[in-house]
Amino acid sequence: MNSTDPGTTLTRPDTVLFDLDGTLVDSGPTILAALRKAFAEEGLPPLPPEVEPTLLGPPFYRALPPLIGDDAERVTQTYRRIYVTEGFAYRAEPYPGTEALLDGLARLDVRLAVATSKLETSAVAVLEHVGLAGRFATVCGDTPDEGRPSKSAIIAEALRRIGRSPEMAMVGDRRYDVAGAIDQGLPCIGAGWGYGEPGELEAAGALAVMSTPAALAAAWRLA
């Protein structure tokens, strides 16, 4: 079933893996601002504005090569430096309703984890900055040597750390989250408030697509 109806009822899982960018925090504008600066520093022309939003989700070292070829590796490394050292990582904010959603799950002893294609160190830094890091059993991201290049690999590592349980689910805003979750045998609930294109999550096979964190909390009967 796919739905953005806040009246939708979903089986509440015992463990939830959350994507980070576009799901827990609204970081897209700052990510793209840092990427633009990396392009400029490397002497490359900016990407068309309509292309930029499509880069939010997969790691840049996979998304950029079709656009800029061999320059992608250099731009990715420059971006990573700029994103943290120049403070872009600390400009993201949780989406409205995110903390209430996490609080509601925690009250019912639902385990929480993060599975993101962001560098793990950067993901931890973002979550610490917004005061959410302590809510998660693990924060799993990519490695500096690009050792987890797909969302499936990220989720697999998160599951290795926390173990599987009978009722698990992923929550994410892009088709990569849905595909990675399905590959690892988990249902994925679409974060319709994030960066996905219209219809993207439904087409990818999301169990449901919720319009806001509050709608997801209501679907899980947390209130």
LINZICOR-V84266 format. One record per residue. RES is the residue in one small letter. PHI is phi in whole degrees, 0 to 359 (* if undefined). PSI is psi in radians with two decimals (* if undefined). Layout:
((RES,PHI,PSI) (RES,PHI,PSI))
//
This chain:
((m,*,2.35) (n,244,2.38) (s,199,2.56) (t,247,0.19) (d,287,2.08) (p,296,-0.20) (g,276,-0.04) (t,298,2.45) (t,249,2.29) (l,237,2.59) (t,295,2.20) (r,283,2.19) (p,283,2.91) (d,266,-0.23) (t,216,2.34) (v,234,2.23) (l,260,2.21) (f,251,2.39) (d,293,2.88) (l,257,-1.26) (d,291,2.14) (g,86,-0.02) (t,234,-0.99) (l,269,-0.71) (v,232,2.56) (d,270,1.51) (s,249,-0.05) (g,306,-0.87) (p,301,-0.69) (t,286,-0.62) (i,299,-0.83) (l,290,-0.57) (a,296,-0.73) (a,294,-0.64) (l,294,-0.73) (r,300,-0.71) (k,294,-0.65) (a,295,-0.73) (f,301,-0.80) (a,296,-0.73) (e,296,-0.56) (e,271,0.06) (g,74,0.49) (l,254,2.57) (p,292,2.61) (p,294,2.70) (l,285,2.68) (p,301,2.46) (p,304,-0.57) (e,286,-0.31) (v,275,-0.59) (e,307,-0.83) (p,298,-0.44) (t,291,-0.26) (l,276,-0.17) (l,279,1.90) (g,144,-1.29) (p,283,2.77) (p,297,2.53) (f,299,-0.56) (y,291,-0.17) (r,256,-0.61) (a,279,-0.50) (l,277,-0.59) (p,307,-0.70) (p,296,-0.33) (l,263,-0.67) (i,229,0.18) (g,62,-2.34) (d,292,-0.22) (d,286,-0.19) (a,298,-0.73) (e,296,-0.76) (r,295,-0.77) (v,296,-0.70) (t,299,-0.79) (q,294,-0.69) (t,294,-0.73) (y,301,-0.82) (r,301,-0.70) (r,293,-0.84) (i,297,-0.73) (y,302,-0.69) (v,267,-0.90) (t,290,-0.43) (e,259,0.18) (g,85,0.08) (f,298,-0.56) (a,297,-0.39) (y,258,0.29) (r,254,-0.04) (a,281,2.67) (e,229,2.58) (p,299,2.55) (y,295,2.58) (p,305,2.28) (g,94,-0.17) (t,296,-0.83) (e,296,-0.67) (a,296,-0.69) (l,298,-0.84) (l,295,-0.70) (d,298,-0.75) (g,297,-0.72) (l,293,-0.74) (a,297,-0.66) (r,300,-0.49) (l,261,0.27) (d,62,0.54) (v,280,2.24) (r,288,2.47) (l,237,2.46) (a,214,2.83) (v,244,2.36) (a,229,1.84) (t,227,2.57) (s,281,-0.09) (k,295,2.69) (l,306,2.36) (e,301,-0.72) (t,297,-0.67) (s,291,-0.69) (a,298,-0.77) (v,298,-0.73) (a,298,-0.75) (v,297,-0.82) (l,293,-0.64) (e,295,-0.68) (h,296,-0.67) (v,269,0.07) (g,77,0.41) (l,251,-0.17) (a,302,-0.68) (g,289,-0.11) (r,276,-0.18) (f,247,2.43) (a,295,-0.59) (t,206,2.64) (v,242,1.88) (c,252,2.21) (g,222,-2.87) (d,278,2.88) (t,259,2.78) (p,301,-0.48) (d,266,0.30) (e,61,0.74) (g,281,-0.18) (r,231,1.31) (p,279,-0.01) (s,228,2.80) (k,294,-0.58) (s,300,-0.74) (a,294,-0.66) (i,296,-0.85) (i,297,-0.71) (a,301,-0.73) (e,292,-0.71) (a,300,-0.73) (l,292,-0.60) (r,298,-0.66) (r,287,-0.74) (i,257,-0.23) (g,82,2.70) (r,277,2.73) (s,219,2.94) (p,299,-0.66) (e,234,1.61) (m,243,2.72) (a,208,2.68) (m,253,2.57) (v,234,2.13) (g,204,2.87) (d,253,-0.07) (r,234,2.84) (r,298,-0.45) (y,296,-0.62) (d,294,-0.77) (v,296,-0.84) (a,296,-0.74) (g,296,-0.72) (a,296,-0.84) (i,300,-0.71) (d,300,-0.54) (q,263,0.18) (g,80,0.38) (l,246,2.53) (p,287,2.66) (c,236,2.26) (i,261,2.22) (g,283,2.28) (a,273,1.56) (g,292,-0.14) (w,274,-0.04) (g,267,-2.44) (y,256,0.14) (g,291,2.62) (e,287,2.74) (p,304,2.24) (g,82,-0.12) (e,298,-0.82) (l,290,-0.68) (e,299,-0.80) (a,296,-0.53) (a,283,-0.26) (g,105,0.41) (a,300,2.48) (l,299,-0.71) (a,202,2.77) (v,236,2.06) (m,256,2.54) (s,278,-0.46) (t,212,2.81) (p,302,-0.63) (a,296,-0.66) (a,295,-0.66) (l,293,-0.73) (a,301,-0.71) (a,293,-0.68) (a,296,-0.55) (w,271,0.05) (r,58,0.88) (l,273,-0.37) (a,277,*))
//
